[in-house]
């Protein structure tokens, strides 16, 4: 099937959305497999080198992959809705994988509740900030190239404010004598006890 442009002249859905999202997802799956089977690299020096390279790449793919995918989609003419939904495919896939992983030990409800833990929920909220930063970066670049558009609009600015507020509550909220971010974790655990330990 030919990769023909859409009626409005933009690149096809496959090229502007499915290729970037699919490549990001494929890279994440490959890195996941490799880090889960480091024994394939033997032991000793090669094993340590593989671990030192693959684990950071996996983390970067999970945390920052949406920023790269968003940028490629923006450059290829994807709509705002397409960019927001599809650029988060790797973080969402990672969280679903983690829910599946913990389901070996917990009930279905507990496993889905795990997604509200600081790490998975913080990962999702971080994507809001990255997508807003990506939007502002690309608008600024477009404006420099002569396009008439505003760099800062309500959506990205409010998204960044929301991101900073959630960043504070999830990572920093707590007393000076306690671990940063501990208050959110305590709320999470109280919710867990109320829902599942009655």
N, C-alpha and C positions, 0 to 999 in steps of 0.2 A: 504494500500500500504506500503510495507516494506521500511524502511529508509536505503537504500543500499548506500555504498560508490560510489563515481564517479569512472570512468575508471582509473584515475591516482592514485587511492588509498586514496584520501582525503575524508573527511566526505561529506555526501550528501549536496546538496544545501540547502535543508530544515534545516538541523541541523547546518550548518556553517553560514547561512545567515538569513533564514526566522524566525527561532526560536528567535535568539537574537533581531532582528529588530522588530518582532511581539510582544515580551514581552515588549520591551521599549515603543512601540506605545500603547499597552494595558494599561501599567502603567500610561502613560500620559493621555489617555482617562479617566481612572478611577479617577485620581487626578483632572482632569478638571471637571468631573461630580460632584465630592464631593465638590470642592471649589465653584462651581456654585450653590450648594444647601446646604450651611452650615446651613440653617434653619432645616435640618434633625437632627441636633445635639441639637435642642432646643435653648434655649438662656441662657445667663449667663455664668457660669464657664465652662461647657462642650463645649459650642460654642467657647469661647476664646481659650481653649486648642486645639480644632480641627483646628481652623484657624491658631494658632501658629505652628502647626505641618504640616498641609497640604499645606499651601502656600509656605513655604520654600522648601518642597519636590517637589512641582510643578515647582518652579523656577530651582532647581537643575536638575530635569529631562529635562527641556527645554534647559538649557544652557550647562550642562555637560553630558547629556545622550549619546551624540555621542562618548565621550571618553570611556565610559563603553562598549558601543556596539562595537566600533572599537576594543577594547582590546579582547572581547570575540570572535569576528570574526577572529582576528589575531591568537589567540590560537587555534581556530578550523580549521585553514588552508584556510580561505577565501582569494581570490586573492585581490591584491591591488585595482583593479577596484570595486570589490564587497564591500570591506571595505569602500571605499570613498563614493560610492553611497548610500549604505544602512544604514550606521551609522548615516547619517544626516536625517533620516526619521522623527524624532521627531521635530527638529527645522523647517524643511520644512512644516510639518503638522501644526505646530503652526502658521507659517507665513500665510499659506493658510487659516487657521481658522480666523486669524485676517483680512485678505483681505475680507473674507466672512462677518465678523462682520461689517466692515466699509462700505460694499456695501449697508447696510441698509440706509446709509446717503449720499453716494456719487455715482457717475456714475461708470461704470465698469472700465473705464480708470483711474479715480481718485483712485479707490480702489486698482488697481494693482500698481499705482504710489506710494501708501502708503508703499509698500514693500521697497522702496528706502529711507524711513525715517531712521534716525540714529539708532533707536532701532532694527527694523527687519533686516536691512542691516548689522548692527554691529553684530547681532546674527549670521548671515550667515558667515561673515568674521571671527568671533571668532572660528567657527568650523574648519576653515583652520588651525589655530594655534593649536587647540586641537588635530586634526588628525595628524599633524606633530609631536607634542610632544608624542602622543601615539606610532607612528611609531618608533621614536628614542628610547623610553623606551623599547619597545619590541625587537628591534634589539640589544640593549645593553644587555638585559636579555638573548637573544639567544646566543650572543657572549660569555657571561659568562659561559653558559652551554656547550661551546665547538664548536659551529658552526662557520664556516669561513664566515664572512660577515662584511661589513663596516657599522659602526653605523651612521656616517654622510655622506649622499650623497646629490647631488644637489637638488633633489625634496623636501625633508623635510626642508633643510636649506633655500632654496628660499621661501618655503611656510611660514616659521617662519619670514623671513624678510618682506614678503608681509603683514603678519598678524600684525607685529609691526608698519609698515608704516600706514596701515589702522586704527589701534588702535589709533595712534597719531592723524590722521586727523579727525576721528570720535569722539574721546573723549577729546582731548587736544587742538586741533588747535583753536586758538582764541587769542584775546588780553588779557593782564593781568587784565584789568578793566572790562572784560566781562566774561560771563559764559564759562567754558572750553568746547570745542567742538562746540561753537556757530557758527563758520564760516561754518562748514558743514551743519548745520541746515539752515543757511541763504541761502546757495546755493540750498539746497533742496526746500526751499520756493520760491526762485526766479524761479526755474524750474517749480514749480507748477503753479505760476502766469503766466509764459510764455505759458504753455500748456493748462491751463484750465480757466484762467480768462481774456481772450481777449475780 
